């Protein structure tokens, strides 16, 4: 799908690749709001590996691991059952 966005010329100033910046902003917001998965971000931005996505998200201070306190508590309980 192609989407066209009009941005006034006076807003572009010295931007070399505004298309890429907009695409990255969409990917960041999509991932941050759980609308895009890591795989979808990878395809959208043309990355070859998920590690490139992790690096990209890290540079933008977006945590790419969805690991909650509840997840940790479940794993601790499972370990307590497995290792007496």
MIZAKE-834312 format. One record per atom (N, C-alpha, C): residue in one letter; atom name; x, y, z; residue number from 0; chain. Coordinates in nm, 3 decimals, padded with zeros to 5 digits. Example, Ala and Ser with C-alpha at 12.3 -4.5 7.8 and 13.67 -1.06 7.14 Angstrom:
+--------+-------+---------+---------+---------+-----+--------+
| residu | atome |       x |       y |       z | num | chaine |
+--------+-------+---------+---------+---------+-----+--------+
|      A |     N |  01.319 | -00.569 |  00.780 |   0 |      A |
|      A |    CA |  01.230 | -00.450 |  00.780 |   0 |      A |
|      A |     C |  01.320 | -00.330 |  00.780 |   0 |      A |
|      S |     N |  01.285 | -00.225 |  00.708 |   1 |      A |
|      S |    CA |  01.367 | -00.106 |  00.714 |   1 |      A |
|      S |     C |  01.290 |  00.003 |  00.787 |   1 |      A |
+--------+-------+---------+---------+---------+-----+--------+
***
This chain:
+--------+-------+---------+---------+---------+-----+--------+
| residu | atome |       x |       y |       z | num | chaine |
+--------+-------+---------+---------+---------+-----+--------+
|      X |     N |  00.085 | -00.116 |  00.000 |   0 |      A |
|      X |    CA |  00.000 |  00.000 |  00.000 |   0 |      A |
|      X |     C |  00.090 |  00.123 |  00.000 |   0 |      A |
|      X |     N |  00.057 |  00.218 | -00.080 |   1 |      A |
|      X |    CA |  00.128 |  00.346 | -00.084 |   1 |      A |
|      X |     C |  00.039 |  00.454 | -00.025 |   1 |      A |
|      X |     N |  00.101 |  00.538 |  00.057 |   2 |      A |
|      X |    CA |  00.030 |  00.651 |  00.117 |   2 |      A |
|      X |     C |  00.108 |  00.776 |  00.082 |   2 |      A |
|      X |     N |  00.039 |  00.877 |  00.041 |   3 |      A |
|      X |    CA |  00.103 |  01.003 |  00.007 |   3 |      A |
|      X |     C |  00.067 |  01.108 |  00.111 |   3 |      A |
|      X |     N |  00.169 |  01.178 |  00.160 |   4 |      A |
|      X |    CA |  00.151 |  01.281 |  00.261 |   4 |      A |
|      X |     C |  00.206 |  01.412 |  00.206 |   4 |      A |
|      X |     N |  00.130 |  01.518 |  00.220 |   5 |      A |
|      X |    CA |  00.177 |  01.649 |  00.175 |   5 |      A |
|      X |     C |  00.231 |  01.727 |  00.295 |   5 |      A |
|      X |     N |  00.356 |  01.773 |  00.281 |   6 |      A |
|      X |    CA |  00.419 |  01.852 |  00.386 |   6 |      A |
|      X |     C |  00.460 |  01.984 |  00.323 |   6 |      A |
|      X |     N |  00.423 |  02.096 |  00.383 |   7 |      A |
|      X |    CA |  00.460 |  02.225 |  00.326 |   7 |      A |
|      X |     C |  00.611 |  02.238 |  00.308 |   7 |      A |
|      X |     N |  00.653 |  02.296 |  00.197 |   8 |      A |
|      X |    CA |  00.796 |  02.310 |  00.167 |   8 |      A |
|      X |     C |  00.873 |  02.381 |  00.276 |   8 |      A |
|      X |     N |  00.813 |  02.477 |  00.343 |   9 |      A |
|      X |    CA |  00.885 |  02.552 |  00.445 |   9 |      A |
|      X |     C |  00.916 |  02.467 |  00.569 |   9 |      A |
|      X |     N |  00.856 |  02.350 |  00.579 |  10 |      A |
|      X |    CA |  00.881 |  02.259 |  00.692 |  10 |      A |
|      X |     C |  00.997 |  02.164 |  00.663 |  10 |      A |
|      X |     N |  01.041 |  02.156 |  00.539 |  11 |      A |
|      X |    CA |  01.141 |  02.058 |  00.501 |  11 |      A |
|      X |     C |  01.284 |  02.107 |  00.519 |  11 |      A |
|      X |     N |  01.306 |  02.235 |  00.510 |  12 |      A |
|      X |    CA |  01.437 |  02.299 |  00.526 |  12 |      A |
|      X |     C |  01.548 |  02.212 |  00.469 |  12 |      A |
|      X |     N |  01.636 |  02.157 |  00.551 |  13 |      A |
|      X |    CA |  01.752 |  02.085 |  00.500 |  13 |      A |
|      X |     C |  01.739 |  01.934 |  00.516 |  13 |      A |
|      X |     N |  01.620 |  01.883 |  00.505 |  14 |      A |
|      X |    CA |  01.599 |  01.738 |  00.518 |  14 |      A |
|      X |     C |  01.633 |  01.669 |  00.387 |  14 |      A |
|      X |     N |  01.727 |  01.574 |  00.392 |  15 |      A |
|      X |    CA |  01.767 |  01.502 |  00.272 |  15 |      A |
|      X |     C |  01.669 |  01.391 |  00.236 |  15 |      A |
|      X |     N |  01.627 |  01.315 |  00.336 |  16 |      A |
|      X |    CA |  01.541 |  01.200 |  00.308 |  16 |      A |
|      X |     C |  01.420 |  01.200 |  00.399 |  16 |      A |
|      X |     N |  01.331 |  01.294 |  00.374 |  17 |      A |
|      X |    CA |  01.212 |  01.308 |  00.458 |  17 |      A |
|      X |     C |  01.124 |  01.183 |  00.451 |  17 |      A |
|      X |     N |  01.122 |  01.116 |  00.335 |  18 |      A |
|      X |    CA |  01.040 |  00.995 |  00.321 |  18 |      A |
|      X |     C |  01.083 |  00.889 |  00.422 |  18 |      A |
|      X |     N |  01.214 |  00.870 |  00.435 |  19 |      A |
|      X |    CA |  01.265 |  00.770 |  00.528 |  19 |      A |
|      X |     C |  01.234 |  00.810 |  00.672 |  19 |      A |
|      X |     N |  01.248 |  00.937 |  00.703 |  20 |      A |
|      X |    CA |  01.218 |  00.985 |  00.839 |  20 |      A |
|      X |     C |  01.071 |  00.962 |  00.874 |  20 |      A |
|      X |     N |  00.983 |  00.988 |  00.780 |  21 |      A |
|      X |    CA |  00.840 |  00.966 |  00.805 |  21 |      A |
|      X |     C |  00.813 |  00.817 |  00.822 |  21 |      A |
|      X |     N |  00.873 |  00.734 |  00.738 |  22 |      A |
|      X |    CA |  00.855 |  00.590 |  00.747 |  22 |      A |
|      X |     C |  00.904 |  00.538 |  00.882 |  22 |      A |
|      X |     N |  01.018 |  00.586 |  00.928 |  23 |      A |
|      X |    CA |  01.070 |  00.545 |  01.058 |  23 |      A |
|      X |     C |  00.979 |  00.592 |  01.171 |  23 |      A |
|      X |     N |  00.926 |  00.712 |  01.160 |  24 |      A |
|      X |    CA |  00.834 |  00.763 |  01.263 |  24 |      A |
|      X |     C |  00.708 |  00.676 |  01.270 |  24 |      A |
|      X |     N |  00.658 |  00.635 |  01.155 |  25 |      A |
|      X |    CA |  00.541 |  00.547 |  01.151 |  25 |      A |
|      X |     C |  00.574 |  00.413 |  01.215 |  25 |      A |
|      X |     N |  00.692 |  00.360 |  01.184 |  26 |      A |
|      X |    CA |  00.733 |  00.231 |  01.241 |  26 |      A |
|      X |     C |  00.746 |  00.240 |  01.393 |  26 |      A |
|      X |     N |  00.809 |  00.347 |  01.441 |  27 |      A |
|      X |    CA |  00.827 |  00.365 |  01.586 |  27 |      A |
|      X |     C |  00.692 |  00.374 |  01.656 |  27 |      A |
|      X |     N |  00.606 |  00.458 |  01.604 |  28 |      A |
|      X |    CA |  00.474 |  00.475 |  01.668 |  28 |      A |
|      X |     C |  00.392 |  00.347 |  01.658 |  28 |      A |
|      X |     N |  00.397 |  00.281 |  01.544 |  29 |      A |
|      X |    CA |  00.325 |  00.155 |  01.528 |  29 |      A |
|      X |     C |  00.371 |  00.050 |  01.625 |  29 |      A |
|      X |     N |  00.502 |  00.039 |  01.646 |  30 |      A |
|      X |    CA |  00.555 | -00.059 |  01.741 |  30 |      A |
|      X |     C |  00.522 | -00.019 |  01.884 |  30 |      A |
|      X |     N |  00.540 |  00.109 |  01.914 |  31 |      A |
|      X |    CA |  00.514 |  00.159 |  02.050 |  31 |      A |
|      X |     C |  00.370 |  00.135 |  02.093 |  31 |      A |
|      X |     N |  00.276 |  00.143 |  01.999 |  32 |      A |
|      X |    CA |  00.134 |  00.127 |  02.030 |  32 |      A |
|      X |     C |  00.083 | -00.015 |  02.002 |  32 |      A |
|      X |     N |  00.178 | -00.107 |  01.981 |  33 |      A |
|      X |    CA |  00.145 | -00.249 |  01.955 |  33 |      A |
|      X |     C |  00.063 | -00.270 |  01.828 |  33 |      A |
|      X |     N |  00.071 | -00.179 |  01.735 |  34 |      A |
|      X |    CA |  00.003 | -00.198 |  01.607 |  34 |      A |
|      X |     C |  00.093 | -00.269 |  01.506 |  34 |      A |
|      X |     N |  00.224 | -00.266 |  01.531 |  35 |      A |
|      X |    CA |  00.320 | -00.336 |  01.445 |  35 |      A |
|      X |     C |  00.407 | -00.427 |  01.530 |  35 |      A |
|      X |     N |  00.433 | -00.546 |  01.478 |  36 |      A |
|      X |    CA |  00.523 | -00.639 |  01.545 |  36 |      A |
|      X |     C |  00.667 | -00.609 |  01.502 |  36 |      A |
|      X |     N |  00.761 | -00.677 |  01.566 |  37 |      A |
|      X |    CA |  00.901 | -00.663 |  01.526 |  37 |      A |
|      X |     C |  00.918 | -00.704 |  01.380 |  37 |      A |
|      X |     N |  00.854 | -00.813 |  01.341 |  38 |      A |
|      X |    CA |  00.865 | -00.860 |  01.202 |  38 |      A |
|      X |     C |  00.807 | -00.758 |  01.104 |  38 |      A |
|      X |     N |  00.696 | -00.696 |  01.141 |  39 |      A |
|      X |    CA |  00.636 | -00.595 |  01.053 |  39 |      A |
|      X |     C |  00.725 | -00.472 |  01.041 |  39 |      A |
|      X |     N |  00.787 | -00.430 |  01.151 |  40 |      A |
|      X |    CA |  00.880 | -00.318 |  01.147 |  40 |      A |
|      X |     C |  00.999 | -00.354 |  01.058 |  40 |      A |
|      X |     N |  01.047 | -00.476 |  01.072 |  41 |      A |
|      X |    CA |  01.160 | -00.522 |  00.990 |  41 |      A |
|      X |     C |  01.129 | -00.511 |  00.841 |  41 |      A |
|      X |     N |  01.013 | -00.561 |  00.802 |  42 |      A |
|      X |    CA |  00.973 | -00.555 |  00.661 |  42 |      A |
|      X |     C |  00.949 | -00.412 |  00.615 |  42 |      A |
|      X |     N |  00.883 | -00.332 |  00.699 |  43 |      A |
|      X |    CA |  00.852 | -00.193 |  00.664 |  43 |      A |
|      X |     C |  00.978 | -00.112 |  00.637 |  43 |      A |
|      X |     N |  01.080 | -00.133 |  00.718 |  44 |      A |
|      X |    CA |  01.202 | -00.053 |  00.707 |  44 |      A |
|      X |     C |  01.310 | -00.122 |  00.623 |  44 |      A |
|      X |     N |  01.282 | -00.244 |  00.577 |  45 |      A |
|      X |    CA |  01.376 | -00.313 |  00.490 |  45 |      A |
|      X |     C |  01.496 | -00.372 |  00.561 |  45 |      A |
|      X |     N |  01.483 | -00.401 |  00.690 |  46 |      A |
|      X |    CA |  01.591 | -00.464 |  00.764 |  46 |      A |
|      X |     C |  01.593 | -00.613 |  00.731 |  46 |      A |
|      X |     N |  01.711 | -00.673 |  00.735 |  47 |      A |
|      X |    CA |  01.723 | -00.815 |  00.705 |  47 |      A |
|      X |     C |  01.704 | -00.904 |  00.828 |  47 |      A |
|      X |     N |  01.736 | -00.850 |  00.946 |  48 |      A |
|      X |    CA |  01.725 | -00.932 |  01.067 |  48 |      A |
|      X |     C |  01.650 | -00.857 |  01.176 |  48 |      A |
|      X |     N |  01.601 | -00.933 |  01.272 |  49 |      A |
|      X |    CA |  01.531 | -00.871 |  01.385 |  49 |      A |
|      X |     C |  01.629 | -00.795 |  01.473 |  49 |      A |
|      X |     N |  01.756 | -00.834 |  01.467 |  50 |      A |
|      X |    CA |  01.857 | -00.764 |  01.546 |  50 |      A |
|      X |     C |  01.875 | -00.621 |  01.498 |  50 |      A |
|      X |     N |  01.859 | -00.599 |  01.368 |  51 |      A |
|      X |    CA |  01.863 | -00.463 |  01.315 |  51 |      A |
|      X |     C |  01.746 | -00.382 |  01.368 |  51 |      A |
|      X |     N |  01.630 | -00.447 |  01.382 |  52 |      A |
|      X |    CA |  01.512 | -00.380 |  01.438 |  52 |      A |
|      X |     C |  01.539 | -00.344 |  01.584 |  52 |      A |
|      X |     N |  01.597 | -00.438 |  01.659 |  53 |      A |
|      X |    CA |  01.627 | -00.413 |  01.800 |  53 |      A |
|      X |     C |  01.723 | -00.295 |  01.814 |  53 |      A |
|      X |     N |  01.823 | -00.289 |  01.728 |  54 |      A |
|      X |    CA |  01.919 | -00.178 |  01.731 |  54 |      A |
|      X |     C |  01.849 | -00.046 |  01.697 |  54 |      A |
|      X |     N |  01.765 | -00.048 |  01.595 |  55 |      A |
|      X |    CA |  01.691 |  00.072 |  01.554 |  55 |      A |
|      X |     C |  01.601 |  00.121 |  01.668 |  55 |      A |
|      X |     N |  01.525 |  00.030 |  01.728 |  56 |      A |
|      X |    CA |  01.436 |  00.069 |  01.837 |  56 |      A |
|      X |     C |  01.515 |  00.120 |  01.957 |  56 |      A |
|      X |     N |  01.628 |  00.055 |  01.986 |  57 |      A |
|      X |    CA |  01.712 |  00.098 |  02.097 |  57 |      A |
|      X |     C |  01.765 |  00.240 |  02.078 |  57 |      A |
|      X |     N |  01.803 |  00.272 |  01.955 |  58 |      A |
|      X |    CA |  01.852 |  00.408 |  01.926 |  58 |      A |
|      X |     C |  01.745 |  00.513 |  01.952 |  58 |      A |
|      X |     N |  01.620 |  00.471 |  01.941 |  59 |      A |
|      X |    CA |  01.508 |  00.564 |  01.962 |  59 |      A |
|      X |     C |  01.446 |  00.546 |  02.101 |  59 |      A |
|      X |     N |  01.518 |  00.475 |  02.189 |  60 |      A |
|      X |    CA |  01.475 |  00.456 |  02.328 |  60 |      A |
|      X |     C |  01.339 |  00.387 |  02.340 |  60 |      A |
|      X |     N |  01.311 |  00.294 |  02.246 |  61 |      A |
|      X |    CA |  01.187 |  00.217 |  02.248 |  61 |      A |
|      X |     C |  01.222 |  00.075 |  02.293 |  61 |      A |
|      X |     N |  01.172 |  00.030 |  02.409 |  62 |      A |
|      X |    CA |  01.203 | -00.106 |  02.452 |  62 |      A |
|      X |     C |  01.139 | -00.208 |  02.358 |  62 |      A |
|      X |     N |  01.219 | -00.304 |  02.314 |  63 |      A |
|      X |    CA |  01.166 | -00.402 |  02.219 |  63 |      A |
|      X |     C |  01.130 | -00.533 |  02.287 |  63 |      A |
|      X |     N |  01.157 | -00.544 |  02.415 |  64 |      A |
|      X |    CA |  01.121 | -00.664 |  02.489 |  64 |      A |
|      X |     C |  00.994 | -00.635 |  02.566 |  64 |      A |
|      X |     N |  00.895 | -00.718 |  02.547 |  65 |      A |
|      X |    CA |  00.769 | -00.702 |  02.619 |  65 |      A |
|      X |     C |  00.767 | -00.807 |  02.731 |  65 |      A |
|      X |     N |  00.829 | -00.773 |  02.843 |  66 |      A |
|      X |    CA |  00.846 | -00.866 |  02.953 |  66 |      A |
|      X |     C |  00.800 | -00.797 |  03.080 |  66 |      A |
|      X |     N |  00.688 | -00.842 |  03.132 |  67 |      A |
|      X |    CA |  00.627 | -00.774 |  03.246 |  67 |      A |
|      X |     C |  00.673 | -00.836 |  03.379 |  67 |      A |
|      X |     N |  00.639 | -00.771 |  03.485 |  68 |      A |
|      X |    CA |  00.666 | -00.824 |  03.620 |  68 |      A |
|      X |     C |  00.593 | -00.956 |  03.638 |  68 |      A |
|      X |     N |  00.472 | -00.964 |  03.585 |  69 |      A |
|      X |    CA |  00.396 | -01.089 |  03.595 |  69 |      A |
|      X |     C |  00.468 | -01.203 |  03.524 |  69 |      A |
|      X |     N |  00.529 | -01.173 |  03.408 |  70 |      A |
|      X |    CA |  00.606 | -01.275 |  03.337 |  70 |      A |
|      X |     C |  00.720 | -01.325 |  03.424 |  70 |      A |
|      X |     N |  00.791 | -01.233 |  03.487 |  71 |      A |
|      X |    CA |  00.903 | -01.270 |  03.574 |  71 |      A |
|      X |     C |  00.855 | -01.353 |  03.692 |  71 |      A |
|      X |     N |  00.744 | -01.314 |  03.752 |  72 |      A |
|      X |    CA |  00.691 | -01.388 |  03.867 |  72 |      A |
|      X |     C |  00.651 | -01.530 |  03.827 |  72 |      A |
|      X |     N |  00.591 | -01.547 |  03.709 |  73 |      A |
|      X |    CA |  00.556 | -01.681 |  03.661 |  73 |      A |
|      X |     C |  00.680 | -01.766 |  03.642 |  73 |      A |
|      X |     N |  00.785 | -01.709 |  03.587 |  74 |      A |
|      X |    CA |  00.909 | -01.784 |  03.565 |  74 |      A |
|      X |     C |  00.976 | -01.819 |  03.697 |  74 |      A |
|      X |     N |  00.972 | -01.730 |  03.792 |  75 |      A |
|      X |    CA |  01.030 | -01.759 |  03.925 |  75 |      A |
|      X |     C |  00.955 | -01.875 |  03.989 |  75 |      A |
|      X |     N |  00.823 | -01.872 |  03.981 |  76 |      A |
|      X |    CA |  00.743 | -01.980 |  04.039 |  76 |      A |
|      X |     C |  00.772 | -02.113 |  03.970 |  76 |      A |
|      X |     N |  00.784 | -02.111 |  03.839 |  77 |      A |
|      X |    CA |  00.817 | -02.232 |  03.764 |  77 |      A |
|      X |     C |  00.954 | -02.285 |  03.805 |  77 |      A |
|      X |     N |  01.051 | -02.198 |  03.821 |  78 |      A |
|      X |    CA |  01.184 | -02.241 |  03.864 |  78 |      A |
|      X |     C |  01.180 | -02.300 |  04.005 |  78 |      A |
|      X |     N |  01.098 | -02.244 |  04.093 |  79 |      A |
|      X |    CA |  01.086 | -02.298 |  04.228 |  79 |      A |
|      X |     C |  01.028 | -02.440 |  04.226 |  79 |      A |
|      X |     N |  00.938 | -02.463 |  04.132 |  80 |      A |
|      X |    CA |  00.880 | -02.598 |  04.119 |  80 |      A |
|      X |     C |  00.980 | -02.697 |  04.060 |  80 |      A |
|      X |     N |  01.061 | -02.649 |  03.967 |  81 |      A |
|      X |    CA |  01.155 | -02.738 |  03.900 |  81 |      A |
|      X |     C |  01.281 | -02.764 |  03.982 |  81 |      A |
|      X |     N |  01.325 | -02.663 |  04.056 |  82 |      A |
|      X |    CA |  01.449 | -02.675 |  04.135 |  82 |      A |
|      X |     C |  01.413 | -02.661 |  04.282 |  82 |      A |
|      X |     N |  01.404 | -02.775 |  04.352 |  83 |      A |
|      X |    CA |  01.365 | -02.767 |  04.493 |  83 |      A |
|      X |     C |  01.469 | -02.702 |  04.581 |  83 |      A |
+--------+-------+---------+---------+---------+-----+--------+
***
